Amino acid sequence: MKPEHLSVVEMCRTLGISLDNAYRLIYSGKIEAKKVDGKWQVSRLSVMERLRRRKHA
């Protein structure tokens, strides 16, 4: 079973975006994420939904 959350770097690889763009998505609320022990944990479901929407755009 895959973990519920991705690191920011994993999110970048999955979406093919830069770290700057990843943090923009997080801070704007377009991707669900939370800080755990000082590190961002990104919702895998949120990332997969964004990827799905991009493919259908």
C-alpha positions as CSV (number, residue, x, y, z in Angstrom):
1,M,0.0,0.0,0.0
2,K,1.3,3.5,-0.9
3,P,1.7,6.1,1.8
4,E,-1.0,8.8,2.1
5,H,1.5,11.6,1.8
6,L,4.4,12.5,-0.5
7,S,7.4,14.7,0.1
8,V,7.7,17.9,-1.8
9,V,10.4,16.4,-4.0
10,E,8.2,13.4,-4.8
11,M,5.4,15.7,-5.7
12,C,7.8,17.6,-8.1
13,R,8.8,14.3,-9.8
14,T,5.2,13.2,-10.1
15,L,3.9,16.4,-11.5
16,G,7.1,17.3,-13.4
17,I,7.3,20.8,-11.8
18,S,10.0,22.8,-10.0
19,L,10.3,23.2,-6.3
20,D,9.3,26.9,-6.7
21,N,6.1,25.8,-8.4
22,A,5.5,23.1,-5.8
23,Y,5.6,25.6,-3.0
24,R,3.4,28.0,-4.9
25,L,0.8,25.3,-5.1
26,I,1.1,24.4,-1.4
27,Y,1.0,28.0,-0.2
28,S,-1.9,28.9,-2.4
29,G,-3.9,25.9,-1.1
30,K,-4.2,24.3,-4.6
31,I,-2.5,21.2,-3.2
32,E,-3.4,19.9,0.3
33,A,-0.3,19.7,2.5
34,K,0.7,20.0,6.2
35,K,3.9,20.4,8.0
36,V,5.0,17.4,10.1
37,D,8.2,17.8,12.2
38,G,9.1,20.9,10.1
39,K,8.7,19.1,6.7
40,W,5.9,19.4,4.3
41,Q,3.8,16.3,3.7
42,V,1.7,16.5,0.6
43,S,-1.6,14.7,0.1
44,R,-1.1,11.9,-2.5
45,L,-4.8,12.1,-3.4
46,S,-4.5,15.9,-4.0
47,V,-1.4,15.4,-6.3
48,M,-3.1,12.5,-8.2
49,E,-6.2,14.6,-8.7
50,R,-4.2,17.5,-10.0
51,L,-2.4,15.1,-12.4
52,R,-5.7,13.7,-13.6
53,R,-7.1,17.2,-14.3
54,R,-4.0,18.2,-16.2
55,K,-4.3,15.1,-18.5
56,H,-7.9,15.9,-19.3
57,A,-7.3,19.7,-19.9
